[in-house]
Amino acid sequence: MLSQVLSATALVAAAQAVTFSVGSTGGNATSPYQYGLMFEDINNSGDGGVYAELIQNRAFQGNDIYPRNTAYWNPLGGASLALKNLSTPLSAALPTSMQVTTNGTGTTGFSNVGFWGFPVVAGWEYKGSFYVEGGLNGNLTVCLTSNDNVAYAEASVEVSSSSSWTQYNYTFSPTVSAPNSNNTLNFTFAASDLTGAVNFNLLSLFPPTYNNRPNGLRVDLMEAMGGLKPSFFRAPGGNNVEGLREPYWWNWTQTVGPVVDRPGFPGTWGYENTDGLGLIEYMLWAQDLNMDISLSVHAGYFLNGYSVPESEIGIYVQAALDELEFLTGDASTTWGAYRESLGYGPFVVNFVEVGNEDSLGGGGPTYAAYRFPAFYKAISAKYPDITIITSYYDVDGATPPYNASGDFHEYAIPRQMSNQFTYFDNYTSAHPILIGEYAIIEYDTGNKTGPEWYSGAPRAYFPFWYGSVSEAVFLLGAERNSDKMIGAAYAPGFQNLNKWEWIPDLIEFDAYPGHTTLSTSWHVIQLLSGTRISENLPITYDGVWGPAFFVAGRNAVTGSHIAKIAVYNATAPMDFDMSFDGVGPGAVANLTYIVAPMNASNPIGGNVVETHTSMVRAMHNGSFIFELPEYSVAVLEIGAAYAGPGHNYGNPNYRRGWKGFKSWGKKNSHEGWGGNGVGW
């Protein structure tokens, strides 16, 4: 009797469920780059963020946009601090130093407040250095100190008076952790040890870095990015590659080599960039997280609306060619030899994006007329295997010109993005799209159909759950058309909680590691990116899209069959009844779904996103029946052991291949999911 009741209940559920089946023939290969990262130094996400340097204004860099100053430095014990351009500077790149004098007695010196504090973590080994010139003979003490004068770690450095610049190094390791980042770094010495003015420059302090790289990156933020299993890295990305006005642009030649030879750059988001995070650091970042670089190059356009005339565009084209030679050339080339002299072998570059959002600010006409053609022709002639990406996709009518791919940016509100599941259905696979930036940035209010764009326009402070689920709808729409895509990256990636220019962001942080916050959108990407579909399969579904959205396929490496589902704006939990051709009764699937309160954002250092996992066994007809909450994102995965005849279905030569990677199957390239698939 009980079995009859259970059978009747199952039939009722099936009758009311969202019902669909997944075929085993047809479909298309997908991009191997479906999820990635985009980075530019905004919100102090480079200096003060991923770049692990802890001292702010370490080398007194500046220009006529951001004048040099002693900000973030404070005198101690009667000292006076002043900027000086000495006749013998530390370097041509760093001509300005801080001169310290005192009329006092006893202990004197100066302190740095860091990037709004310093982290103090027991067991960390901190590595510091500074350059000194002038009249100081004696011990200089460097101390990591709380604002209420608790000394956590210190080192004593013996300094000798010299008329030439001398670098000193030190290390220390705290034995206890500070409860917060309200700490300063103090440099003190006996006033009697001064024999005249003393000058300091390039004062640096690093905590442990990711993979222990010198001049490296912050461990917790790299681990947060690595948790998304990204496949591509768009960098340096965004407005910062363009520059505010001539002559300031992201000139890669000034970001390589020793940091003492990097002059810095007036960033486009309101602060000076040290360029300690330079081209090599970007490439190592990509290497460490197993990502392919999508290299952004300056396209002869500045954010004040100035386009370089056609007669001068060759200067910037040559800079891009030199950059590629520096990264990929062997030791027989001029720039390749320079890279080798720095201790690095060749890097692989498969993608180059020319400019950033050149359709904005009046740059579109010159971009289409001569700027992009000049870059495309020169780069493709010398590097025919590189996929070249336009900075907006519809340069030439509905697509990019030539054989280029295009970049698509979408900042939206939930009701807008949740209606974009089929957005790319009619796009062509001949010019695959990079979704180089996307995010939900506002709540749904009133009758708005999209975000507002004016100074002070309303923005969400952090990503919020129903917005993140609408992003999942958009991303599944991209996966559904993955033969037409390169991949997608949320932007911006980081928000410094002490200083930001753009919200919301994927990951929030400040100087205190305990405040690092993985947003609700981070959790959505982690789930979708962590289980990849390499071959989309055709779905038979008689319903309408919404409130359930889904895509299905298999992974050619693991043999798993996979369905990804987003439930958005449902009024109650939804039942599903789905099947895969070739997967029979008794097969077991792993179901993982994530859910959170509809309007919730993750609190600082916390998480409201719940992860639920269960096993679902196929019914006698091979159907998997399960329920998902009204705002949820799910992945159902059937391992190869249960795939049955569907595991090795069909002939891969008859599946449409992915066209986005021009050196398919060549040395150092990714292996194609579609094999010899038609069309690539």
ABEGO torsion letter per residue (X at the ends): XAAAAAAAAAAAAAAABBBBBBBABEEBBBBAAABBBBBBBBGGABBGBABABABBGAAGBEBAABBBBABGBBBBGGBBBBBBBBABBABAABABBBBBBBABBEBBEBBBAEBGEBBBBBGBBBBBBBBBBEBBBEBBBBBBBBAAGBBABBBBBBBBBBABBBBBBBBBBBABBBABABBBBBBBBBAAABAEBBBBBGBBBBBBBBGGBBGBBBAAAAAAAAAAGBABBBOAEEAAAAEABOABBBBAAAABEBAAABAEBBBAAGBBBAGABBAAAAAAAAAAAGBBBBBBBBAGBBAAGBBBBAAAAAAAAAAAAAAAAAAABBAABAAAAAAAAAGBBBBBBABBBBEBGAABGGAAAAAAAAAAAAAAAAAAAABAABBBBBABABABEABBBEABBBBBBBBBBAAAAAAAAAAAAABBAABBBBBABBBBABBBBEABABBBBBBGBBBBABBBAAAAAAAAAAAAAAAAAAAABAEBBBOBABBBAABBABOBBABBBBABAAABBBBAAAAAAAAAAABBBABBBBBBBABBBOABBBBBEBBAAAGBBBBBBBBBGBABBBBBBBBBBGBBBGBBBBBBBBBBBAABBBBBGBBABBBBBBBBBBBAAGBBBBBBBABBBBBBBBBAAAAEAAAABEBAAABBBBAABAABGBBGBBBBAAEABBGX
